[in-house]
Amino acid sequence: MELLRSYLNPSSVQTKDNNMGFSLATDLSRPGVFLNAEVKDSLVFARTMLVLHRIVCTNMIKVPKDYSKYQSWVQGQYLKELPEAIERKDLEGLLKNKESVQEEVSFLEKEIQDNPITRSKDGYHEALSRFWQWLYKVDKEAWYVLDPVVSVQPDSVIFEAFSLDESMYGRVSLPNKELDLIEPLQRGTTNIDFSEKLANEFDRVRSYRPLTLKVGQDSVKISTELASRVEKKIDLPESWVKGFLEVQSASALPTLSLNLTPATVSDLLVILENHKDNVSPKALKFILEPNKKPEIEIEPWGIKLIEQEHVYTGTEKETVRIWGRKRLLVLKELLPLSSHVLVSLLGSGLPSFWSLKTNEIELDLGLSGWSANDWASQAKFSLMSGQEKIDDQKLTRISALLKESEGLLPDQIVERTGFSRAEVVNGLQKLCSMGQAMFDFHKHIYRWRELFPAQLLPKMEEENDTIKKAKQLLETHQINLVEQHETEQGRTFKGKAINNTEMNLTFNADGRAVKMNCSCYEFKKTKLRKGPCHHLIALMKLSET
């Protein structure tokens, strides 16, 4: 999907002795959105936005070194010398030359390993920073990263963004009670121009200097022909849109939640920084027992951290392992200012959510199962919701209610429309998949949030191989629904395939699968790390009939 984003001017900062005014330029092609207010806790807000910027600029995927040019040169040298060597029958000399080249290769590889940038993580980041600064001056289009999304809501301002590798989702929630409005706000969603220069200005914010936040431009400035416009032509990746859907789908699933003190998380990060994790396994193992303080084991060294204050309030003993832990280092600068950390775990190898609350400002970090497993390409948590269809008229009605509200619970929409709960939940899920709504996992409500103009809605995702296999099972009658009944959690279904594969599925009141199990090899191998297997998807379809 190709978008042309147009900004009246780049985001700017006006610094005075007693005030810093941040004006975040918004995309002029989007519906109007406006906010002009003074932030009460300017220091905390600035530090939180800096963390969001670090998330946006993070790429944990290592690019393999390209030796193709060197290998091509070596081959060319061989070809040049081969005829002469054959003519002189100097094969012995050619073999010696080959040994010499191999020694040179070994020497260069040793040089790479001993290079300060290779050995020092800090040196690597410094070099990377210098590279991005150089690229910004030489080629701004190549430097450009997808701008964060800002939603001005009646009760809060929400900033959202993905990392470069799309394995990290960051969200900053600034409640309106933390704002002194200078002018009436205008609700809406748009992209903001969040440059490196703007991030540097956030770094200069101090507690004694009030911060004024202005999102958007007023009509006078937009209409003037004297102002310049900054236009960015972007080939928007579909994974960016799918990522938002997967985040909200995963955040709506049942989780194991535990509270940690910022000091415990800080100790964890110090250990990760001071130890080289070049030996597997590289997981964080959470050992949870009811009414006991959570314990975190850092593999492979067997180092254990015990939470200092909070106890685990769950009802069962659990052990959960998660990967991609180095991504947590983006939280390091904000932890000293935070009051507590809420960790929500979906299960071993599945995503996790880390929520930091500093006064009333919240930062949420959503981590996919591991760094190389981005939010959109592999995890299919959106498949774990109900598949019941809803007609366009009912979908339009649900959309209108969301637009008029500050956010609604599914039960509130059921009460106002008379639709069934399954229809409402499926309609909300469809709006999220279209980029028109979002699930607020703090308040457990759905909000109206347009990721892009309505005329540029993305094409519906083509069916993946798992869904195709599920449809084949149904079309060839290779799977049957053998049992169903109501439970305290919701509805439970049991299915069986003709090859004796057995599966169980439990839906909650919202039509989301909260428990899944299958005896097939695929499920035993990956559990839900790559979404439900084709047997479970087929059973979901059977449960709708």
Buried (B, 14 or more C-beta within 10 A) or exposed (E): BEBEBBBBBBBBBEEEEEEBBBBBBBBBBBEBBBBBBBBBBBBBBBBBBBBBBBBBBBBBEEEEEEEEEEEEEBEEEBEEBEEEBEEEEBEEEBEEBBEEEEEEBEEEEEEEEEEEBEEEEEEBEEEEEEEEEEBBEEEEEEBBBBBBBBBBBEBBBBBBBBBBBBBBBBBBBBBBEBBEEEEEBBBBBBBBBBBBEBBEBBEEBEEEBBBBBBBBBEEEEBEEEEEEEBEBEBEBBEBBBBBBBBBBBBBBBBBBBBBBBBBBBBBBBEBBEEEEBEEEEBBBBBBBBEEEBBBBBBBEEEBEBEBEEBBBEBEEEBEBBBBBBBBBBBBBBBBEBBEBBBBBBBBBBBBBBBBBBBBBBBBBBBBBBBBBBBBBBBBBBBBBBBBBEBEEEBBEBBBEBBEEBBBBBBEBBBEBBEBBBBBBBBBBBBBBBBBBBBBBBBBEBBBBBBBBEEEEBBEEBEEEEBBEBBBEBBEEEBBEBEEEEEEEEBBBBBBBBEEEBBBBBBBBBBBBBBBBBBBBEBBEEBBBBBBBBBBBBBBBBBBEE
